Amino acid sequence: MALTGRTALLAALGALAVGVLLPGWSGILAVEGVLLLGILCDLALAAPVRKLHFTRIGDTSVRLGEIANVTLTVTNPGRRPLRALLRDSWPPSSWHPGTEVAASRHRLVVPPGERRRVTTVLHPTRRGDRQAERVIVRSHGPLGLAARQGSHSIPWTVRVLPPFTSRKHLPSRLARLRELDGRTSLLIRGQGTEFDSLREYIPGDDTRSIDWRASARRTTVAVRTWRPERDRHILIVLDTSRTSAGRVGDAPRLDAAMDAALLLAVLAGRAGDRVDLLAYDRRIRASVQGRSTTDMLPALVNAMAPIEPELVESDARGLVAAILQRAPRRSLVVLLTGLDAAPMEEGLLPVLPQLTHRHEVLIASVADPRIEEMVRGRGTLDAVYAAAAAEQARAERRRTSQRLSRHGITVVDAPPTDIAPALADAYLSLKAAGRL
């Protein structure tokens, strides 16, 4: 039983009136007895909470930053009307701070034998699965003096997917892809290109593309045109170890890496390449293999959604073994990881030759734009020290990139806002150069 504020007010006023009109304990006890009787009657008339029936319908997934609606149907099978305050409990990250109370609490009246619906609007602030906790109901009597309270477990899960904000860069990269694919006149050469057609020589064309046999059968010089090979294998690898947990701006590095991976996957799928995903730290956190172009994006976002960084060092040897198992033939391996000197030198660099011997390797890392701001800092002693530390960190990343480049690895190092288009451009450059 729950006593309301109205009950306490009436009790105080009753005691005051009796104390004035009927001095002595007998008058006070008489009024309090009447008030207690009213409370008990009100409680008896309140609809029971345990007999209520609940069902849920609504959204089961939503992109981060968007709104999900989950509708709760309340059925009152009893003989008394339900006058209730209902709280639909979800984790705190299901709403923006300060909006939980308004979004999760509902007042409703359900006549006997009828049902009513209330909708909880979720606005999640983090990726992952958000699970409904409990539905708490406070059923008031007709006088509002007392209430019954109870809770029910009504399971429901809303998966919060990566937002894929880099989608806006897709049209411009697809236009470049169409050029590489031969829809716009463009001559390219390289190991990974396929013969497309013959055309007349134009001054400025690469003389290595001249087809002398075809030219001998013509009155003009003929050159071969080439187009990038299709149906190549792209393996995107997300490093989910502690280096991915560092926050850059308002989000972990892992979130920016996921966004870049999604843009690359969609672009490569449009190019006719096969895209797989592997998330790894000391064990496999997620894996997507063998999906068609239409199923690839939904599979990727669903696999990425629940992944959170693990505060452990990455197992570089285990990572390379998992990559080689999933890519037995020559592939483009895109590893999204950090460029911190110590983890790279002690972990990945010693085992990289096993990858570069068989595969084309591209390493992408999310840089912190705050480092560039600190490098330019001056004016105070603290700012000068910060600038020196930032310059040292930047120099270490540069040296690490140079060491990777000497192994024949393409390196992309860009801030969160630029990492996705920069990675897509690197992929297109490799394709244009015939290195896939």
Number of C-alpha atoms within 10 A of each C-alpha: 14 14 15 14 12 13 18 12 11 14 15 12 11 19 17 14 14 19 15 12 10 13 12 11 10 12 18 19 13 14 16 18 12 12 17 15 12 16 22 16 16 18 24 17 20 24 28 24 21 12 11 16 14 17 13 16 12 15 16 15 19 20 19 21 15 13 16 22 17 19 15 19 15 21 20 24 19 16 12 17 22 28 21 23 17 20 20 24 20 20 13 14 15 26 20 13 10 9 13 20 13 11 18 19 18 16 12 15 16 19 18 15 12 14 16 14 14 18 19 20 17 24 22 25 16 20 23 22 20 22 16 18 16 15 20 19 25 24 28 28 24 18 16 18 24 27 28 20 18 13 15 16 12 16 12 18 17 21 21 29 24 25 19 19 15 19 16 11 13 16 11 10 18 18 13 14 21 14 16 22 20 17 11 12 11 13 17 21 20 16 12 18 20 16 12 12 12 17 13 13 18 10 7 6 13 14 11 9 17 19 16 12 10 15 16 11 10 11 8 12 18 22 23 21 20 24 24 28 20 19 13 19 19 24 23 25 25 24 26 28 23 16 23 26 18 15 13 19 12 6 13 18 26 30 25 25 25 23 24 27 27 24 24 28 25 20 22 24 21 16 21 14 18 22 27 21 26 23 23 24 23 18 14 13 19 17 17 18 15 11 15 12 17 11 10 21 18 12 16 25 19 18 20 27 22 18 17 17 20 18 13 13 14 23 16 22 16 15 22 16 14 16 19 18 10 16 18 10 11 17 20 23 23 23 21 27 22 23 24 16 17 11 15 17 14 11 16 17 16 12 16 17 13 13 18 17 12 15 19 19 21 23 21 25 25 28 22 18 14 12 18 14 12 18 20 14 18 13 7 9 10 11 15 16 15 19 20 16 15 20 17 14 15 18 12 16 19 15 13 19 20 15 14 20 14 9 14 15 19 19 21 19 20 18 18 23 16 15 23 29 22 18 26 22 16 17 22 23 14 18 24 25 16 19 17 24
